[in-house]
């Protein structure tokens, strides 16, 4: 289905980000080979100028990647109107084996790109540019990720055919192996999921508050480990939330026990509730986990102040967004249980 | 290395934006050219996207009154008449509300070379639509109802009326296969909104159509099934396939999806062709942005001497690009909107609707969808911003001392 307008938009963005990130690789290699922060040789000055360009290209490329995640979701929703059997984006993503991996790759790319941009901003705030080398090493790791992401997107679009019969989300996400036994998310019971969800959410809020209030000194090894553990907790919470939203929360929003779909939440029929829901989740988990990036960098020359300020701002933001996310997520189920019916 | 200030205070951004605006004003001619060409590119992409959506929505509205399931008999892979008796078999399926018979076919008019689509429905089968906009065949359809027998009254599309040269006259004749004449009375026209599917249609009673095409009694072209619960349509369609061997079962949803596929495919093909325009424009933008005149170089060098840093200069260039791109995007999109609303998508209509002697002439209504905006933005503005990244950097790292 390469001739669908959405497919073309996705391919142009994928090509664009690949071109931009690829274009900066040459500088990355040169920086790794010749970077000497103390030197004022002509080559070093030229290299410093080059890093501006490379960073600019990567910034553009990564922003393009972020936008392409939304484009992919919107495109899948559009494809579902064309594919036989698909009633929403779930069916469109499962129409061939590349859809879901492409989506997950984009989400992974979203976090990595974000961390890179945080590191880049921190790097620029110190006149010693202490992170430049590390930044370009990370770029060498990020570039294959962008390439795989673009490849998966292209493979997904190439193998998408309106004649292939796919399934609807009611079948795919049904709990307890009902329907025809073809389920993506079946084994976990709602009480267990919900206790994990609210338990982890509460724990993250408490730990976040503790980390935020703790005095800046002394930033020892223990505090760094706490920051990293907090970041891992945030990423775990992100994955868990996606499962809980799909299996437990979405049927309450749709007011239909068999309708379990993470994508229909974005639709106008349900008041676009998916946008604030997912954006607040993304904001919570990204801000919370990126605080660890700043924590890792704070011992580098010239970064103590900026890293401290960023970490504090990120934790504060995460602490504001987390209750907001839990409130939005709990709204429909709570309303149903308390009012004894649909809104 | 010069010190850098990544903290984007509001005042600093405001000042850079201010300078970017005054810079655009000073280089009006150069930026005006880029603006005009860019707006044209956005106009082309947006036109396709808007027309695609407008057509899809129109098809959905019109088909809202189409039968849930259409059953046709196939023989050796070709459609043949289906026995009216099959109606009882379908009626017995639990969940089926009604089964109607339909006779339809093409009537070739040799003098004009046009093919009319003649549709014959029993009076009871004509959907009782209440609102004018929703559809096929519209409220006037009741006018042809003259019991289930032959009434001689028909409903025409304005296109067929024009084509036959009927003017205000009501009576016209068509030939049976044995070249004897049948006379019809055109009692009303289809509403123009339904022209996408009724552009070449003549609607008459079942008996009249049977008479015109000389189809033997007990045979019809297809059976139209109305289902009580829309969620059961696919299940019932499956049951029909099992009960009547050798039939083709088409659901309304499938028809809608075919429309989506066709419009999507045509729009995609258009977009693909437009990519060449995009590439050309990107090269132009690159070229315009790269070609730093002596004056530009001097300006950058003076700004550097005045204390502007590389980051500020890159931001300045970015703002210039965003202002040009944003303006051109808004202008181009608005133009595409007006083109669809006031000129009915004149330029791209043939690509979407194909070529025919009787071409549909319905009004297209553009709708503002955030997804369309994002799609057009992604395919036009982002490549432009990417193309100006390298020139922005080149201008920003100009060594001030050597230029001055």
Interface residues (C-beta under 8 A of the other chain):
Chain A: X1 X2 X3 X4 X5 X6 X7 X8 X9 X12 X13 X16 X19 X20 X45 X48 X49 X52 X53 X56 X57 X60 X64 X67 X68 X70 X71 X74 X78 X81 X82 X83 X84 X121 X124 X125 X127 X129 X162
Chain B: X1 X3 X4 X5 X6 X7 X48 X49 X52 X56 X254 X256 X257 X260 X261 X264 X265 X267 X268 X269 X271 X272 X275 X278 X310 X311 X314 X371 X374 X375 X378 X379 X382 X383 X385 X386 X389 X390 X392 X393 X396 X397
